[in-house]
Amino acid sequence: MSPFAHTPEPPYYAVIFSSRRKAVDDDGYGLMAQRMIDLAARQPGFLGAESTRGEDGFGITVSYWSSDEAITRWKRDAEHLAAQRLGKDVWYEHYELRVARVERAYGKR
């Protein structure tokens, strides 16, 4: 499986989630992260995701969506809300979330 998301021609949206983990212990984090990707993939408007985390605990996940409405529905998903609470309370020392509209995209395939 490619680590690159296969997105359509723009425009579409990107949700950029940058975070620093509190501890090295997994504490269920890996399972929850995979569950969120699996759950997001079943949401209308989900286009794909790319994610990485360094040994220092800093990570970034970019998820791609067809519309701002699709992002809002995902943000309000009950299971996603529970994961967000765990992130705030247990896993993250710091995080930033940004939503952007992708106007242009190109690369080498």
C-alpha positions in Angstrom: 0.0 0.0 0.0 1.3 3.4 -1.0 1.8 6.0 1.8 0.5 8.6 -0.6 -3.2 9.4 -0.8 -4.8 9.2 -4.2 -6.7 12.4 -4.5 -8.8 13.8 -7.4 -8.1 16.9 -9.3 -8.6 20.0 -7.1 -10.4 21.6 -5.6 -10.7 19.5 -2.4 -9.9 20.0 1.2 -7.1 19.0 3.5 -7.3 18.7 7.3 -3.8 19.0 8.7 -3.4 17.6 12.2 0.1 18.2 13.8 0.7 16.8 17.3 3.3 15.9 19.9 2.7 12.8 22.0 3.0 13.0 25.8 4.8 9.7 26.2 6.5 6.9 24.2 4.1 4.3 25.7 1.5 3.3 23.1 -1.4 3.3 25.6 -3.8 2.1 22.9 -2.8 5.0 20.7 -1.8 2.9 17.7 -5.1 0.9 17.7 -7.1 4.1 18.0 -5.2 5.9 15.2 -5.8 3.0 12.9 -9.5 2.8 13.9 -9.9 6.5 13.1 -8.4 6.0 9.6 -10.7 3.0 9.0 -13.7 4.9 10.3 -12.9 8.0 8.3 -12.5 5.9 5.1 -16.2 4.9 5.4 -17.4 8.5 5.7 -19.0 10.2 2.7 -16.5 12.7 1.2 -13.3 11.0 2.5 -10.6 11.0 -0.2 -7.6 9.6 1.7 -4.9 10.3 4.3 -1.2 10.5 4.8 0.5 10.2 8.2 3.9 10.0 9.9 5.3 10.2 13.4 8.9 10.8 14.4 10.8 9.2 17.3 10.5 12.5 19.2 6.8 12.1 19.3 6.0 14.7 16.7 3.5 13.6 14.1 1.4 14.9 11.3 -1.6 13.5 9.6 -3.3 15.0 6.6 -6.7 13.8 5.6 -8.3 14.8 2.4 -12.0 15.5 1.9 -14.3 16.4 -1.0 -16.1 19.3 0.9 -16.1 21.4 4.1 -19.5 19.7 4.9 -17.9 16.3 4.8 -15.2 17.6 7.3 -17.9 18.9 9.6 -19.8 15.6 9.6 -16.5 13.8 10.4 -15.7 16.2 13.2 -19.1 15.4 14.8 -18.9 11.6 14.5 -19.5 10.2 18.0 -16.6 7.7 17.9 -14.3 10.4 16.5 -15.4 12.7 19.3 -14.5 10.1 21.9 -11.1 9.7 20.3 -10.6 13.4 20.4 -11.3 13.5 24.1 -8.7 10.7 24.7 -6.2 12.6 22.6 -6.7 15.7 24.7 -6.7 13.9 28.0 -4.2 11.1 27.5 -2.1 11.2 24.4 -1.2 14.7 23.2 1.1 17.2 24.8 0.2 19.7 22.1 -1.7 19.7 18.8 -2.7 22.0 16.0 -5.4 21.5 13.4 -5.7 23.4 10.2 -8.2 23.1 7.4 -7.2 24.2 3.9 -8.8 24.2 0.4 -6.4 22.6 -2.1 -6.4 24.7 -5.3 -3.5 23.1 -7.0 -1.7 19.7 -6.7 1.1 18.1 -8.7 3.9 15.7 -8.2 5.8 12.8 -9.7 3.9 9.5 -9.9 
